[in-house]
Amino acid sequence: MLTEDIRRVHKKKRLLPIPNSRFIKIRCKNCGNEQITFSHASMRVRCNVCNELLAEPTGGKAKILGEIVEELE
């Protein structure tokens, strides 16, 4: 809970620097396969099983097209 409060403060005003990015587990809408990817992915992420597009880069945080199952720390 403390890390959530710290993340709300602008990243340059934080006393202890914490990255805004993290790894996330995404579930494919077609086949239900789950895979782990980076929240700020710079390349398109496709499902390993059915080749469906799961995440698309936007220049910052990736646009997630699948279902986010879990955010890993």
Secondary structure, DSSP 8 states (H G I E B T S, - for coil): -HHHHHHHS-TTS-SS---S--EEEEE-TTT--EEEEETT-SS-EE-TTT--EEEE--SSS-EE-SEEEEEE-
